[in-house]
Amino acid sequence: MFGKFSIINAFAFGRLTLAYTRGLLSFLSPDEIKGILAHEFGHLNYGHPAGSLVSAITNLPITILINGFLAILRHIEADPSSGPTNMASRGFVKLFELTLQLLPATFNLILMATSRSNEYKADKFAYDIGYGQHLTTSLYQLRNMEAGSKRMKIKNLKSTHPYLDDRIIRLENMGCR
């Protein structure tokens, strides 16, 4: 739609690093860029990138461990030499297996909810340091570029960012119009 460098994005990572794309520089005004960068400085200020990295890193071994337990359970259940299997023990194994399968999904939902909450905190940071109006204007621009499409509710649960409209409304309620 906008050419070779059309992705409009900025993000914070590590402890002191911000990155932004050429698309951001090409399609947003200097004031809108300031608003976006103020938001990203908010993430750095609150340590969000480091927290997200720790969460993602700890989630991986837990998922591997759970999948290992699931493999053992399936092996025991399938092995006729593992002893008598009655309905109660099979039911317990199935319930335990279901619980283990739901844990990684639950962890991911919590991570995504935390990430969306962090977006609101970074927006508030931008507002507090005087760039709330610039951020609001940039969010309007981004919303217009994506044609105001709303994600389905289930997709929103898996998203790291809240709806742009929700962020805009919060900023406007703070006084950014």
C-alpha positions in Angstrom: 0.0 0.0 0.0 2.7 2.5 0.9 5.7 1.0 -0.9 8.8 -0.9 0.1 9.2 0.7 3.6 5.6 1.0 4.5 5.7 -0.7 7.9 5.0 1.9 10.6 6.3 0.8 13.9 8.5 1.6 16.8 9.4 -0.5 19.8 11.5 -0.6 22.9 13.7 -3.5 23.8 16.4 -4.2 26.3 17.0 -1.6 28.9 17.9 1.4 26.8 17.1 0.8 23.2 14.4 2.1 20.9 13.9 1.1 17.3 11.7 2.6 14.6 11.0 1.9 11.0 11.5 4.1 7.9 7.7 3.9 7.5 7.3 5.7 10.8 9.6 8.5 9.6 8.0 8.6 6.1 4.3 8.7 7.0 4.0 10.5 10.3 4.7 14.2 11.1 7.5 15.2 13.4 5.0 15.8 16.2 3.4 12.4 15.7 6.8 10.8 15.8 7.5 12.5 19.1 4.3 11.1 20.5 5.2 7.6 19.5 8.7 7.9 20.8 7.4 9.3 24.1 5.2 6.2 24.4 8.2 4.0 23.7 10.2 5.9 26.4 7.4 5.0 28.7 8.0 1.3 28.1 11.7 1.8 28.9 10.9 3.9 32.0 8.7 1.1 33.4 11.0 -1.7 32.4 8.4 -3.4 30.2 10.8 -4.8 27.6 12.9 -6.6 30.2 9.8 -7.9 31.9 8.4 -9.2 28.7 11.6 -11.0 27.9 11.8 -12.6 31.3 8.2 -13.8 30.9 8.7 -15.2 27.4 11.9 -17.0 28.5 10.3 -18.5 31.5 7.3 -19.5 29.6 9.3 -21.7 27.2 10.8 -24.2 29.7 7.4 -24.4 31.5 5.8 -25.3 28.2 8.5 -27.9 27.4 8.1 -29.4 30.9 4.3 -29.6 30.5 4.6 -31.2 27.1 7.0 -33.8 28.6 4.5 -34.6 31.3 1.8 -35.0 28.7 4.0 -37.4 26.7 4.6 -39.5 29.8 0.9 -39.6 30.6 0.0 -40.6 27.1 2.7 -43.3 27.2 1.4 -44.7 30.5 -2.2 -44.6 29.3 -1.3 -46.4 26.0 0.9 -49.1 27.7 -1.2 -52.2 28.6 1.6 -53.4 30.9 1.3 -50.4 33.2 -1.2 -52.1 35.3 -5.0 -52.1 35.6 -6.7 -49.1 34.1 -10.2 -48.5 35.4 -12.5 -45.6 34.5 -11.6 -43.6 37.6 -7.8 -43.6 36.9 -8.4 -43.0 33.2 -10.7 -40.1 34.1 -8.0 -38.7 36.4 -5.4 -39.0 33.7 -7.6 -37.2 31.2 -8.4 -34.4 33.7 -4.7 -34.0 34.5 -3.9 -34.0 30.8 -6.5 -31.3 30.1 -5.2 -29.2 32.9 -1.7 -29.4 31.6 -2.8 -28.5 28.1 -4.6 -25.4 29.4 -1.7 -24.1 31.4 0.4 -22.7 28.5 -2.7 -21.1 26.9 -3.5 -19.5 30.3 0.1 -18.2 30.7 -0.1 -16.7 27.2 -3.4 -15.0 27.9 -1.9 -13.5 31.1 1.1 -12.3 29.1 -1.0 -10.7 26.5 -3.3 -9.0 29.1 -0.2 -7.7 30.8 1.2 -6.4 27.6 -2.0 -4.6 26.8 -2.0 -3.0 30.2 1.6 -1.9 29.6 0.5 -0.1 26.5 -1.9 2.0 28.5 0.8 2.7 31.0 3.2 3.8 28.3 0.4 6.0 26.8 -0.1 7.6 30.2 3.7 8.2 30.4 3.6 10.0 27.1 0.7 12.1 28.3 2.5 12.9 31.7 5.6 14.2 29.9 3.6 16.4 27.6 3.3 14.3 24.4 -0.2 13.0 24.9 -1.8 15.1 22.2 1.0 14.1 19.7 0.5 10.4 20.6 -3.3 10.8 20.2 -2.9 12.3 16.7 -0.5 9.5 15.7 -2.9 6.9 16.9 -5.6 8.5 14.8 -3.3 8.3 11.8 -2.5 4.7 12.4 -6.2 3.9 12.9 -7.0 5.6 9.6 -4.3 3.7 7.8 -5.7 0.4 9.0 -9.2 1.5 7.9 -10.5 1.3 11.5 -10.7 -2.5 11.4 -11.7 -4.0 14.7 -10.3 -7.3 15.7 -12.6 -10.1 16.7 -12.9 -10.5 20.5 -10.9 -13.8 20.6 -8.1 -12.2 18.5 -8.0 -9.3 20.9 -7.3 -11.7 23.7 -4.2 -12.9 21.9 -3.0 -9.4 20.9 -0.2 -7.6 22.7 -1.9 -4.2 22.0 -5.4 -2.9 22.8 -7.6 -1.5 20.1 -6.4 1.8 18.8 -9.9 3.3 19.5 -9.7 2.3 23.1 -6.3 3.9 23.5 -7.5 7.1 21.8 -10.5 7.2 24.1 -8.4 6.9 27.2 -6.0 9.7 26.0 -9.0 11.9 25.1 -10.4 11.3 28.6 -7.1 12.6 30.0 -7.6 15.8 28.0 -6.0 15.1 24.7 -8.4 16.2 21.9 
